[in-house]
Amino acid sequence: MFQEIYIIDCENDLVTILREKFKKEKLFRFKNINPINLDIALKNIPDLIIINEVSINTNILDICKKIRENEDNSITPVLVISSKNDENHKISVMKNNIEYVIPKDASNKYIYYIIKNITRLMLVNRTVSPLTALPGNVQIQTELKKRLLRKDTFHVLYIDLDNFKAFNDLYGFVKGDEIIKLTARIITKNIHVLEDSDVFVGHIGGDDFIAIVDENVDYDVVCQNIIAEFDKEVLKYFNDIDIERGYIEVTNRKGIIEQFSLTSISIGVVVADKKRFSNTLEIGEVGAQVKHLAKTTMGSSYAIDRRDIL
């Protein structure tokens, strides 16, 4: 994946230096942007913006504010090469939600590694769900592997929603996203409230979530609490007619009206004894089976896999 980096600069010296510094790394692309063309440049949403304050003829604070006021670039990381070594000046820049300010006399090698580390962090952050801000599959696999390597005994909760597609088809994706965020909040609240426990919550994707808790956690209580809160809160996303009759009607591709129960939540719990699983794939396979078992029950429910170790 290419890293598009914009250098806001009235001269071309810095972009020339960086292109030379990164000439062996084909995934980095540097483009010089004159401050007067900033509005046009921001439409392309770069991966990183570097402002060379040393050589611009525009107020640095105005540029910073313009970038942060641009909705598409509200989270684009910004690096400022400061024209002053005065700490108060640097702080005034950072008050505009600018992540990095480095001195004007920083070496090219120093700037090189700053850019490398920022872009590495960006790639890591891209594995986080943009909708729920929960860790994605990379972190999920890492967390499972870590516990397996430590030979811990832990419990894995595989969680997803029932009849969620039907809800999306009827109420639209915007409301569907709201239910996904609601689900993330409820799971996180009920997992992170656990004291003296090493817990983890991740977003596998779509309406699929995972939670990992220590062996001392009463997963029955956790599942019951998640279900009770979800069943109460999810009703806020349905209209009164659907709530009263207890189901929704959706027209399928053939023009036939189908009935679906209101969106509910299913949880499959895997008891991961330290001797039972050798890799994350085995845990995932059992998790899929036990979650499927939970889905055979109408409405929100949970099922637990307690099979003995052979």
C-alpha positions in Angstrom: 0.0 0.0 0.0 1.5 3.4 -1.1 2.1 6.0 1.5 1.2 9.4 0.0 3.0 12.1 1.9 2.5 15.8 1.3 5.2 18.4 2.1 3.7 21.9 2.6 6.6 24.0 1.5 7.3 27.1 -0.7 10.5 25.4 -1.8 11.4 22.0 -3.2 14.5 21.3 -1.2 12.9 19.1 1.5 10.8 17.0 -0.9 14.0 16.4 -3.0 15.9 15.3 0.1 13.2 12.9 1.2 12.8 11.4 -2.2 16.5 10.6 -2.2 16.3 9.3 1.4 13.5 7.0 0.5 14.6 6.0 -3.0 14.9 2.3 -2.1 11.5 2.2 -0.5 9.0 2.2 -3.4 5.9 2.5 -1.3 6.6 6.1 -0.2 5.5 9.0 -2.5 6.3 12.6 -1.7 4.6 15.6 -3.2 5.4 19.2 -2.7 2.4 21.4 -1.9 2.5 25.2 -2.0 0.4 26.6 0.9 -1.8 28.5 -1.6 -2.9 25.2 -3.1 -3.6 23.6 0.2 -7.4 23.4 -0.2 -7.0 21.5 -3.5 -4.4 19.2 -2.1 -6.5 18.2 0.9 -9.2 16.8 -1.3 -6.8 13.9 -2.1 -6.5 12.9 1.7 -2.8 12.1 2.0 -1.5 9.6 4.5 0.8 12.1 6.2 1.2 15.9 6.0 4.6 17.5 6.7 4.7 21.3 7.2 8.1 22.9 6.7 7.5 26.1 8.7 11.0 27.2 7.9 10.2 28.0 4.3 6.5 28.9 4.2 5.2 32.5 4.0 1.8 31.7 5.6 1.0 31.7 9.3 1.6 28.1 10.6 -1.4 28.2 12.9 -3.7 29.1 10.0 -2.5 26.2 8.0 -2.9 23.8 11.0 -6.4 25.0 11.6 -7.3 24.7 8.0 -6.1 21.1 7.9 -8.0 20.1 11.1 -11.2 21.9 10.0 -11.2 19.8 6.8 -13.5 16.8 7.6 -11.6 14.3 5.4 -8.3 15.1 7.0 -9.4 15.5 10.6 -7.4 12.4 11.6 -4.5 12.7 9.1 -1.3 12.9 11.1 0.6 16.2 10.8 4.3 16.7 11.4 5.6 20.3 11.7 9.3 21.2 11.2 9.3 24.3 13.4 11.0 27.5 12.4 11.6 28.3 16.1 13.1 26.3 19.0 11.0 28.3 21.4 8.9 25.8 23.5 5.9 28.2 23.7 5.8 28.4 19.9 5.8 24.6 19.6 3.1 24.3 22.2 0.9 26.8 20.3 1.3 24.6 17.2 0.4 21.4 19.1 -2.7 23.0 20.6 -4.2 22.8 17.1 -4.2 19.0 17.3 -0.9 18.6 15.6 0.8 15.3 16.6 4.5 16.1 16.0 6.7 19.2 16.1 10.4 18.8 15.6 13.2 21.4 15.5 14.4 23.0 12.3 17.9 21.7 12.8 16.8 18.1 12.9 18.9 15.9 10.7 17.6 14.3 7.6 18.2 10.9 9.2 16.1 11.9 12.2 13.2 13.1 9.9 13.5 9.8 8.0 12.9 7.7 11.1 10.1 10.0 12.3 8.3 9.4 9.0 9.0 5.7 9.1 7.6 5.4 12.6 4.6 7.5 12.0 3.6 5.5 8.9 4.2 2.2 10.8 1.9 3.4 13.5 -0.7 4.3 10.9 -0.6 0.8 9.4 -1.2 -0.7 12.9 -4.1 1.7 13.6 -5.7 0.6 10.3 -6.3 -2.8 11.8 -8.6 -1.1 14.3 -12.3 -1.0 13.4 -13.1 2.5 12.2 -16.7 2.0 13.3 -16.2 0.8 16.8 -12.6 1.7 17.4 -12.1 -1.8 18.8 -9.0 -4.0 17.8 -9.4 -5.9 14.6 -8.2 -9.3 13.5 -4.5 -8.7 13.7 -4.7 -7.8 17.4 -7.3 -10.5 18.1 -5.0 -13.2 16.7 -2.1 -11.7 18.7 -4.1 -11.8 21.9 -5.1 -15.4 21.5 -1.6 -16.5 20.5 -0.2 -14.7 23.6 -2.4 -16.6 25.9 -1.8 -19.9 24.2 2.0 -19.4 24.5 1.6 -18.5 28.2 -0.4 -21.7 28.6 -3.2 -19.8 30.3 -6.7 -21.1 30.9 -9.1 -18.5 29.5 -12.6 -18.1 28.1 -13.5 -16.8 24.7 -16.9 -15.3 23.9 -17.8 -15.3 20.2 -20.7 -12.8 19.8 -22.8 -11.8 16.8 -26.3 -10.5 16.0 -29.3 -12.4 14.7 -31.5 -11.1 11.8 -29.1 -8.2 11.4 -29.2 -8.3 7.6 -33.0 -8.1 7.7 -32.8 -5.0 10.0 -30.3 -3.4 7.5 -32.6 -4.1 4.6 -35.5 -2.5 6.3 -34.1 0.4 8.3 -30.9 1.1 6.3 -27.2 0.9 6.8 -26.9 4.0 8.9 -29.2 2.6 11.6 -27.4 -0.7 11.2 -24.1 0.9 12.0 -25.7 2.4 15.1 -26.7 -1.1 16.3 -23.1 -2.3 15.7 -21.8 0.6 17.8 -24.4 -0.1 20.5 -23.3 -3.7 20.6 -19.6 -2.7 20.9 -20.5 -0.4 23.8 -22.5 -3.0 25.7 -19.8 -5.7 25.3 -17.0 -3.4 26.2 -18.9 -2.1 29.3 -19.7 -5.5 30.6 -16.2 -6.9 30.0 -14.1 -4.0 31.1 -16.0 -3.6 34.4 -14.4 -6.9 35.5 -11.9 -6.2 38.2 -8.6 -8.0 38.6 -8.9 -9.7 35.3 -6.9 -9.6 32.1 -9.7 -8.9 29.5 -9.8 -8.1 25.8 -12.6 -7.0 23.4 -12.2 -7.1 19.6 -14.3 -6.5 16.5 -13.9 -9.3 14.0 -15.9 -7.4 11.4 -19.5 -6.7 10.6 -21.7 -7.8 13.5 -19.1 -10.3 14.8 -17.3 -9.6 18.0 -15.0 -11.4 20.4 -14.2 -11.1 24.1 -11.5 -12.9 26.1 -11.6 -13.2 29.8 -9.6 -15.0 32.5 -10.6 -18.3 34.0 -11.7 -16.7 37.2 -14.5 -14.8 35.4 -18.1 -16.0 35.8 -18.9 -16.1 32.1 -22.5 -17.1 32.7 -23.1 -13.7 34.5 -21.2 -11.8 31.8 -23.3 -13.4 29.0 -26.6 -12.8 30.9 -25.7 -9.1 31.5 -24.8 -8.5 27.9 -28.0 -10.1 26.7 -30.2 -8.3 29.2 -28.7 -4.9 28.3 -28.8 -5.5 24.6 -32.4 -6.7 24.5 -33.4 -3.5 26.3 -31.4 -1.0 24.4 -31.9 -2.4 20.9 -35.6 -1.7 21.0 -34.8 2.0 20.7 -33.8 1.3 17.0 -37.2 -0.2 16.0 -40.5 1.7 15.4 -43.5 1.1 17.7 -45.3 -1.1 15.2 -42.5 -3.6 14.9 -41.9 -3.6 18.7 -45.6 -4.3 19.3 -45.9 -7.2 17.0 -42.4 -8.5 17.8 -41.1 -9.0 14.3 -40.3 -7.1 11.1 -41.4 -7.6 7.5 -38.9 -7.4 4.7 -39.6 -7.9 1.0 -37.0 -10.2 -0.6 -35.6 -10.1 -4.1 -38.5 -12.1 -5.4 -41.0 -9.6 -4.1 -42.2 -11.9 -1.3 -42.7 -10.5 2.2 -40.7 -12.4 4.9 -41.0 -12.1 8.6 -38.0 -11.9 10.9 -37.8 -11.7 14.7 -36.4 -8.5 16.1 -32.6 -8.3 16.2 -31.1 -10.3 19.0 -27.7 -11.3 20.2 -26.0 -14.8 20.3 -22.9 -15.7 22.3 -20.8 -18.8 22.0 -18.4 -19.4 24.9 -15.3 -21.6 24.5 -13.5 -22.8 27.6 -9.9 -22.7 26.5 -8.0 -25.0 29.0 -4.3 -24.6 28.8 -3.9 -28.2 27.4 -6.9 -28.2 25.1 -5.9 -26.0 22.1 -2.6 -25.8 20.2 -3.5 -22.9 17.9 -6.0 -20.1 17.3 -7.7 -21.9 14.4 -8.8 -24.7 16.7 -10.4 -22.2 19.1 -12.1 -20.4 16.2 -13.6 -23.7 14.9 -15.1 -24.6 18.2 -16.3 -21.0 18.7 -18.2 -21.1 15.4 -19.8 -24.4 16.4 -20.9 -23.3 19.8 -22.2 -19.9 18.5 -24.2 -21.8 15.9 -25.7 -23.8 18.8 -26.7 -20.5 20.5 -28.4 -19.3 17.3 -30.7 -22.4 17.3 -32.5 -20.8 20.2 -35.1 -18.1 19.4 -34.1 -14.7 20.6 -31.0 -13.7 22.5 -29.1 -16.6 24.0 -25.7 -18.1 24.8 -24.2 -21.6 24.7 -21.1 -22.9 26.4 -18.6 -25.5 25.1 -17.4 -27.4 28.1 -16.2 -30.6 26.4 -13.6 -32.5 28.4 -10.0 -32.7 27.2 -9.2 -36.0 25.6 
